[in-house]
Amino acid sequence: MKNLLKQISNMQYATYKNKKLPVAYCLLPIAYCLLVLTACDSKTEKTDTSPTSGEVSRELTIELTTEQFKAVGIGLGAIEQKNLRTVVKASGYLEVPPQNKASVSTYIGAVVKSISVLEGSFVKQGQPLALLEHPDFIKLQENYITSKNELGLSEKEYFRQKELFEQNAGTGKVFQKAESDYHSAKAKVSSLENQLKLLSVNTNELSQGKIISSFALIAPIEGYVGHINANTGAYAEPNKTLFEIIDNTKIHCDLLVYEKDLFKVKIGQKVNFILANNPEHQDEHNRETIEGEIFGINKSFENDTKALTVHASIKNEKHELIPGMYVNALIDVDEQTTMVVPIDAVVKSDGKEWIFVVVDSVPFDKGKSTAAFKMTEVITGISDLGYIEIKPLELVSANARIVIKNAFFILSKSKEGEED
């Protein structure tokens, strides 16, 4: 370009010298060449359009191999619709109704002969829990047999004196005495019989003289054995709890709702809750919350807390729940859903928040060895129960699959791509 300008300058000077033209006219071609040269240099300077260090490109697509996807433990899910705004927040614990809990004790003092269950064992109604023995138990059976024999004699004497009295062959005093003895003997036998039934004794076999030395403690309901307060050879006192049995099939949630929210809560409203002290429970169930529905509201405050207890049934029973677990819950008091994702699905970079959307609807489908993910910027809102409200800045399909677990790994891969 410099040689060309030199040649043009010499030619214009010669023309100017021979034809005596104005100087300005001769300089026009030189100005044009300088303008072209400046434009070329400017274009060369603007060819470097790579993003600055640390800036993430919105159009960046990150690819992972099957091995990377499995090794890191990438989790996929979908954008959900949940109610995080028109809700009442509450906390509480899991409980079972009184009719689904049983405390087993003995009616008479006895020594524990053997125990046939362990803590945590499942038992059916009527199943023996332990065998107990004591001399008083044997004496009770003996009294029953004696009393029943005496009843037989009193019965015969009663009917004999009744017949004589009706025929005016006996005195009324003797008949009345026989009648009184008969009814007393009958009441005594009935009392002893009921006592023996409480101790699970078959009175029909006992009437045949089959006295047993031990009696069984029977499970009154079906469920799981809780605490066992007995040892083999130990003395079991009357009315002292030896076994606890809990039927978890009717477990429900008791929530404390404070005075300011009382009139918002009604029977039939939907409840979503998580286990407060067990965050791993959500991971094991694909980030799902436990669903329930309010079926009862107490009409008196709990002590001095100014809070009412709200009872909620549990719908999805696939969760293994234990009474006493603490929970955090949201009670839906209105129908207003928003787009939400698990909190772990959102990553931060360069002062912005992003989610990763799967480019293909089913990654690794049809023999593909890689899966592609696109970064999508979002604006986040309120969060609760492990979910956060989002508003994508570009259109995302309702059926789109997103990364909900270990998204930070894909973010680090995008940084590596920018550095390269």
C-alpha atoms as one frame of an Amber mdcrd trajectory, in Angstrom:
protein
   0.000   0.000   0.000   2.880   2.374   0.792   4.540   1.654  -2.583   1.234
   2.292  -4.338   0.857   5.664  -2.654   4.413   6.583  -3.673   3.753   5.727
  -7.312   0.461   7.700  -7.352   2.179  10.689  -5.762   4.931  10.722  -8.423
   2.372  10.429 -11.226   0.250  13.266  -9.868   3.285  15.500  -9.412   4.272
  14.937 -13.056   0.779  15.737 -14.220   0.687  18.827 -12.063   4.069  19.991
 -13.425   3.154  19.439 -17.090  -0.454  20.678 -17.052  -0.206  23.259 -14.355
  -3.310  21.854 -12.456  -4.394  22.957  -8.950  -2.628  21.234  -6.104  -5.895
  20.156  -4.397  -6.996  18.215  -7.468  -3.811  16.250  -7.556  -4.085  15.260
  -3.871  -7.563  13.621  -4.151  -6.349  10.091  -5.127  -3.875  10.150  -2.244
  -6.656  10.978   0.289  -8.808   8.137  -1.058  -6.011   5.590  -0.600  -5.390
   6.752   2.969  -9.098   6.269   3.766  -9.034   2.681   2.447  -5.902   1.909
   4.456  -7.515   3.207   7.684 -10.624   1.061   7.119  -8.539  -2.081   6.633
  -6.623  -1.474   9.864  -9.903  -0.902  11.771 -11.353  -4.175  10.460  -8.218
  -6.023  11.518  -8.520  -4.655  15.059 -12.192  -5.818  15.408 -11.668  -9.420
  14.328 -10.966 -10.558  17.925 -14.534 -11.079  19.298 -13.800 -13.666  21.990
 -15.539 -13.016  25.343 -13.542 -11.414  28.096 -12.110 -13.520  30.901 -14.777
 -14.776  33.346 -17.798 -13.848  31.104 -20.169 -16.719  30.196 -21.675 -16.780
  26.721 -25.474 -17.098  26.707 -25.364 -19.163  23.525 -22.875 -21.630  24.987
 -23.890 -25.289  24.749 -22.051 -27.735  26.995 -21.682 -31.396  26.112 -21.102
 -34.272  28.521 -20.220 -37.851  27.722 -22.092 -40.790  29.162 -19.181 -41.514
  31.507 -19.110 -37.929  32.826 -22.882 -37.859  33.255 -22.880 -41.025  35.371
 -19.664 -40.343  37.295 -20.743 -36.910  38.518 -24.312 -38.026  39.239 -26.168
 -35.464  37.162 -29.859 -35.473  38.058 -32.579 -34.485  35.596 -36.068 -33.200
  36.295 -38.674 -30.780  35.054 -39.881 -27.264  35.805 -42.861 -27.657  38.132
 -45.866 -25.587  39.089 -46.172 -25.056  42.852 -47.740 -22.580  45.228 -45.069
 -20.722  47.205 -46.860 -17.394  47.630 -50.449 -17.774  48.916 -49.535 -20.168
  51.707 -49.380 -20.367  55.495 -46.087 -21.621  56.895 -46.309 -24.035  59.801
 -44.199 -26.565  61.650 -45.134 -29.636  63.647 -44.544 -33.357  63.972 -45.898
 -36.722  62.863 -48.364 -38.520  65.119 -50.756 -41.492  65.157 -54.301 -41.530
  66.605 -54.729 -42.918  70.149 -56.566 -45.973  68.816 -53.451 -46.893  66.828
 -51.158 -46.979  69.880 -51.201 -49.630  72.604 -49.430 -50.073  75.934 -49.393
 -53.692  77.084 -49.183 -54.573  80.794 -50.150 -57.432  83.095 -53.222 -57.483
  85.318 -51.503 -59.416  88.090 -47.943 -59.364  89.347 -45.881 -62.123  87.747
 -42.377 -63.146  86.734 -41.391 -62.910  83.043 -40.735 -66.445  81.847 -39.900
 -65.654  78.200 -40.155 -62.855  75.602 -41.056 -63.804  72.022 -40.599 -60.453
  70.185 -37.925 -57.815  69.664 -38.140 -54.052  69.411 -39.113 -53.145  65.860
 -40.818 -56.498  65.215 -44.152 -56.523  63.411 -46.918 -58.318  65.314 -50.509
 -59.176  64.485 -53.466 -58.696  66.764 -53.702 -61.607  69.228 -50.043 -62.643
  68.824 -48.265 -63.640  72.099 -45.623 -61.150  73.248 -44.336 -62.848  76.406
 -45.088 -65.618  78.912 -45.501 -64.816  82.632 -45.876 -67.125  85.640 -46.683
 -66.802  89.322 -48.158 -69.023  92.073 -51.104 -66.655  92.403 -52.025 -67.429
  88.798 -52.194 -71.135  89.593 -54.202 -70.433  92.737 -56.660 -68.349  90.685
 -57.312 -71.318  88.420 -57.748 -73.548  91.431 -60.323 -71.178  92.917 -62.186
 -71.167  89.635 -62.450 -74.955  89.503 -63.520 -75.123  93.164 -66.080 -72.384
  92.736 -67.508 -74.006  89.642 -67.962 -77.305  91.481 -69.624 -75.491  94.346
 -71.879 -73.796  91.829 -73.012 -77.169  90.598 -73.967 -78.256  94.093 -75.693
 -74.937  94.860 -77.627 -75.175  91.615 -78.938 -78.642  92.424 -79.879 -77.638
  95.960 -81.605 -74.523  94.662 -83.797 -76.405  92.204 -84.568 -79.088  94.818
 -85.671 -76.543  97.411 -87.630 -74.670  94.750 -89.547 -77.810  93.856 -90.305
 -78.571  97.526 -91.403 -74.974  98.128 -93.750 -75.041  95.161 -95.291 -78.281
  96.520 -95.579 -76.771 100.019 -93.251 -79.513 101.268 -90.479 -77.170 102.379
 -90.118 -73.938 104.270 -89.608 -70.580 102.649 -86.544 -69.838 104.760 -84.636
 -72.880 103.498 -85.589 -72.079  99.904 -84.426 -68.499 100.220 -81.101 -69.648
 101.688 -80.587 -72.094  98.800 -81.500 -69.405  96.283 -79.036 -66.937  97.818
 -76.202 -69.482  97.875 -76.863 -70.372  94.231 -76.724 -66.780  92.965 -73.596
 -66.031  95.043 -71.783 -69.068  93.659 -72.860 -68.138  90.136 -71.533 -64.581
  90.511 -68.230 -65.820  91.927 -67.699 -68.237  89.040 -68.524 -65.477  86.523
 -66.035 -63.116  88.191 -63.227 -65.689  88.193 -64.027 -66.623  84.612 -63.673
 -63.008  83.436 -60.386 -62.614  85.329 -58.994 -65.706  83.627 -60.133 -64.481
  80.195 -58.164 -61.281  80.763 -55.149 -63.522  81.266 -55.930 -65.390  78.026
 -56.904 -68.637  79.773 -59.235 -71.071  78.011 -61.874 -71.713  80.688 -63.349
 -74.670  78.795 -60.082 -76.571  79.069 -59.666 -75.395  82.651 -63.085 -76.823
  83.537 -61.688 -80.211  82.571 -58.947 -79.828  85.172 -56.139 -78.643  82.828
 -54.339 -76.084  84.990 -51.491 -74.173  83.274 -48.508 -72.621  85.044 -48.009
 -69.545  82.816 -50.122 -67.118  80.849 -49.399 -65.037  77.723 -49.426 -61.305
  77.141 -51.339 -60.764  73.880 -50.914 -57.926  71.343 -54.200 -55.941  71.382
 -53.572 -54.339  67.953 -51.515 -54.936  64.815 -48.343 -52.894  64.455 -44.673
 -52.568  65.330 -43.228 -53.206  68.757 -41.724 -50.074  70.285 -40.021 -50.030
  73.678 -39.829 -53.257  75.692 -39.619 -52.628  79.435 -39.155 -56.231  80.534
 -36.392 -58.780  81.003 -36.525 -62.532  81.368 -36.743 -63.428  85.056 -37.746
 -59.913  86.125 -40.875 -59.268  88.144 -43.590 -57.446  86.183 -45.719 -55.200
  88.331 -49.439 -54.819  87.618 -50.423 -51.946  85.275 -46.800 -51.155  84.415
 -46.217 -50.890  80.656 -44.103 -53.779  79.400 -44.591 -53.405  75.620 -45.537
 -50.528  73.313 -47.134 -51.209  69.921 -47.650 -48.575  67.209 -49.669 -48.953
  64.013 -48.108 -46.524  61.497 -50.718 -47.089  58.790 -52.815 -44.216  60.158
 -49.965 -41.757  60.708 -50.827 -38.093  60.199 -49.267 -34.656  60.622 -49.987
 -32.291  63.521 -49.142 -28.678  62.635 -49.099 -25.596  64.872 -50.887 -22.618
  63.263 -50.588 -19.302  65.097 -53.326 -16.820  65.866 -52.618 -14.437  62.959
 -53.258 -17.228  60.408 -56.151 -19.023  62.098 -58.941 -17.729  59.858 -57.020
 -18.582  56.670 -56.846 -22.303  57.437 -59.823 -24.542  56.648 -60.628 -28.242
  56.424 -59.888 -29.706  52.988 -56.931 -27.447  52.151 -53.842 -28.987  50.587
 -50.639 -29.340  52.613 -47.058 -29.930  51.424 -44.348 -30.716  53.950 -40.827
 -32.077  54.317 -38.958 -33.710  57.183 -37.166 -30.892  59.021 -34.224 -32.948
  60.301 -33.825 -35.307  57.348 -32.983 -33.410  54.117 -31.691 -36.617  52.504
 -35.270 -37.911  52.484 -36.162 -35.576  49.590 -33.143 -36.705  47.558 -34.214
 -40.327  47.971 -37.692 -39.479  46.619 -36.665 -37.302  43.635 -37.116 -34.015
  45.515 -40.821 -34.703  46.063 -42.603 -33.112  49.006 -45.032 -35.139  51.099
 -48.638 -34.278  50.304 -51.531 -34.113  52.729 -54.940 -32.620  53.395 -56.360
 -30.951  56.508 -59.072 -33.058  58.166 -59.347 -31.486  61.607 -58.656 -28.260
  63.527 -58.505 -28.070  67.316 -60.702 -25.505  69.044 -58.362 -24.650  71.923
 -54.863 -23.179  72.121 -51.880 -25.363  72.941 -50.741 -24.233  76.408 -49.481
 -20.616  76.195 -48.306 -20.726  72.569 -51.374 -19.015  71.072 -51.358 -21.700
  68.406 -53.920 -24.298  67.354 -53.098 -27.832  66.313 -54.162 -28.610  62.741
 -54.411 -32.284  61.739 -53.507 -33.276  58.182 -53.807 -36.717  56.625 -50.971
 -38.031  54.446 -51.798 -38.973  50.854 -48.608 -40.428  49.343 -47.983 -43.325
  51.735 -44.823 -44.572  49.998 -42.706 -42.570  52.442 -41.390 -44.454  55.474
 -42.504 -42.176  58.270 -42.149 -42.561  62.028 -44.244 -40.808  64.703 -42.366
 -37.976  66.365 -40.529 -36.739  63.250 -40.505 -32.934  62.955 -41.803 -31.374
  59.734 -41.957 -27.993  57.976 -45.128 -27.423  55.980 -46.917 -25.057  53.614
 -50.709 -24.883  53.737 -52.258 -23.724  50.440 -54.850 -21.076  51.305 -55.369
 -20.013  47.668 -54.748 -21.343  44.156 -51.790 -19.384  42.779 -49.039 -21.502
  41.257 -45.724 -20.356  39.821 -42.801 -21.967  38.001 -40.387 -23.556  40.472
 -37.325 -25.764  40.371 -35.258 -27.439  43.097 -32.846 -24.973  44.710 -29.848
 -27.024  43.512 -30.923 -26.504  39.892 -29.987 -22.801  39.986 -26.313 -21.763
  39.735 -24.783 -18.288  39.955 -22.157 -16.882  37.598 -21.089 -13.300  36.787
 -23.764 -11.888  39.068 -26.549 -13.712  37.221 -28.509 -16.895  37.846 -28.792
 -19.781  35.389 -30.380 -23.161  34.830 -29.264 -25.843  32.378 -31.848 -27.082
  29.885 -31.328 -30.392  28.088 -31.107 -29.738  24.347 -32.427 -33.206  23.436
 -35.663 -34.336  25.085 -34.031 -37.659  26.039 -30.241 -37.497  26.469 -28.136
 -40.392  25.185 -31.107 -41.576  23.111 -30.618 -43.630  19.941 -27.052 -44.591
  20.773 -25.774 -41.054  21.376 -22.594 -40.895  23.461 -23.008 -37.248  24.506
 -25.725 -35.015  25.928 -25.977 -31.274  25.325 -27.091 -28.658  27.861 -27.908
 -25.011  27.226 -27.448 -22.271  29.814 -30.622 -20.256  30.339 -30.691 -17.118
  32.473 -33.478 -16.858  35.057 -34.707 -14.438  37.695 -35.413 -16.112  41.025
 -38.083 -15.337  43.612 -39.058 -16.770  46.978 -37.957 -20.236  48.073 -39.252
 -22.851  50.507 -39.355 -26.618  51.101 -36.319 -27.056  48.840 -37.852 -25.239
  45.838 -37.257 -21.765  44.391 -39.456 -19.647  42.139 -37.985 -18.790  38.699
 -38.798 -16.641  35.659 -36.754 -17.635  32.562 -35.587 -14.725  30.388 -36.234
 -16.763  27.261 -38.944 -19.221  26.279 -38.537 -22.698  27.795 -40.777 -25.569
  26.732 -43.233 -26.876  29.310 -41.865 -30.394  28.691 -38.219 -29.349  28.889
 -35.844 -31.418  30.989 -33.469 -29.505  33.252 -30.539 -30.362  35.488 -31.675
 -30.479  39.117 -28.625 -32.073  40.717 -24.896 -31.267  40.452 -25.488 -28.414
  38.001 -22.294 -26.742  39.283 -20.260 -29.386  37.421 -21.741 -28.326  34.071
 -21.043 -24.687  34.993 -17.376 -25.568  35.582 -17.286 -27.299  32.190 -18.611
 -24.117  30.544 -15.819 -22.111  32.224 -13.267 -24.563  30.838 -14.711 -24.070
  27.353 -14.413 -20.278  27.667 -10.781 -20.531  28.816  -9.936 -22.812  25.885
